[in-house]
Amino acid sequence: MGFNPFKERGIPLEKQLRTWTELNLQPYDKEAVHPFSRCRGILANGIEVEAVMFSHSMARNVIDPELRKKLAMVRRVEAQQQKAINWLIPGNESTLEVTIGYEQVAVDLTAWVAQNEPDPYLRQVYEFGLLEDFDHLYRYANILDMLEGKKAAKIVGELTEITPGRPTIFEHRDPRDDVRRPMTAMAAHPQSVLNALTVMSAEQQTMNFYMTIGNRYMEPLARALYLEIGMIEEQHVTQYESILDPACSLIENLLLHEYNECWIYWSFMQEEPDPRVRALYEKHLAMEIEHLRIAGELMRQIERRDPEELLAAGFDKPMVFKENKKYVRSVLEKQVDLTARDTDFVPITDLPADHRYFVYQSSVNAGENPSETVINEAIAANGEEYRYESEGDNPVPGLCREKKRKDRSTEYAKRLAA
C-alpha cells in the first residue's frame, strides 16, 4: 500500500521539541536486539546527520534572515531526532561491535538499493561499492575476533556472510576515478533519487564514524585498519555524492532531503519489530511530514514551483533490510576484478601499465597494508582467518579459504595482471 506524505498531516513544528528525558531513551539490549533493528537505527542516524549538516551548509549560503530562522527551527528538531536514535546504542556495545553493524548496513542497504535501482548505470555504481564494503566487514570481523574474542556472525545474526569481497588493498584509487556521472533529478526515476540520497547519507555517516573513533584504540593494527578503511569510505562518499544532480537548487535539495526522510521512517515503521522503537519512527515520520510541508511552502514562495509536481505521488516501495547472500555472491563472482577509469567501471587488466591507478597504488601501498596484515595476523594467531560462509566457499577461486592467505594475495594480484 502506497503512502503520500504530501497528503498527510504532521505534528506542528512548535510542538516537536522534546525534553532531555524524552530524548535519552533506554538503549537496546545488544544480546537481544534483531540485527536489522540495529541496522535501521544506524541508517536513520545517518539520514538525520545528513539532514542537519545539509541545513547548516544551506544556512551558510542564503541571505534571507527569515529563511535562515526557519532552517534553524527545523534543524533543531532534526538534531533532537538524531540524538534520540543514536542514543539507542548501548554503552556496553564496543566500538568494533558497532562497526560490524555499520558494515552490515553498508552491505545489505547497498544490495537492496542495487536490486531496486531502475537506472542500469546507477545500479552498477552501487554494485561496485557493495563489494568493497563486503570486504570491510570481513576485515573488521577478523580484528574483532582477535582483540575481543567475539564472532561477528552473532552480531549480524548470520543474515550476512563474512568472507572476502574485492580485497581492500585493491580498492585504493586516484581521486579522479571516484567521480561518477550525475543523474538529472527532473528526468530521473523518483526511486533513483531516494536511493542515492540514502546510500550517500549512510556512507557519509560511516566515514564520519571512522574519522572520529578510529584513533581511540591502543592496538596499533586496529588504528591502522580504521585509518585505511576510513579512507575508502571517503572515496565512497565522493562516488555517491557525485551521482546526485548538481543543478538542483538549495530549496529543491531541501525538499528532496525531507522527502527522503519521510520515506525512510515510513519504511522502518513497517519493518521494526520492537514496538518502542517503531513508535519512535512513527513519531519522527509525523515530524518529517511537517518538515516536508514547510520545505514545500518555501519552494512555492521562493521559486514559484509546485513541490508535488517535482516528486512522485507518493511511495509504493519501502526500503527493507533483508538477507542478500545469493545476490552478493553473484555480484562478487562477476565483478571482483573491476576498478574505475574516469566514470566507467573496467577490469583492472584493461588498464595500461602507466595508468594513474597503479601510481596511486604504489604510493599508498608502498609499505605494510593494514587490511592484509589483519588477515595474516589472524592466521598466525589462530591457524586460519575468521569467516562465516553459510552458502559454501567463496565464489572467487583466488579468495577461497583452502589456500594460505599470505599466498592468496600475491596469487590474486598475479591473476589480475595476467
Secondary structure, DSSP 8 states (H G I E B T S, - for coil): --B-GGGS----GGG----HHHHS-----TTTS-HHHHHHHHHHHHHHHHHHHHHHHHHTT---HHHHHHHHHHHHHHHHHHHHHHTTS-TTS-HHHHHHHHHHHHHHHHHHHHHT-SSHHHHHHHHHHHHHHHHHHHHHHHHHHHHH---HHHHTTTSS-BS--S-GGG----GGGG------TTTS-HHHHHHHHHHHHHHHHHHHHHHHHTT--SSHHHHHHHHHHHHHHHHHHHHHHHTS-TT--HHHHHHHHHHHHHHHHHHHHHH---HHHHHHHHHHHHHHHHHHHHHHHHIIIII---HHHHS-S-B-S-------HHHHHHHHHHHTTEEEETTEEEEGGGS-TT-HHHHHHHHHTSS--HHHHHHHHHHHHHSS---B-TTSS-SSGGG-TTS-HHHHHHHHHHHHH-
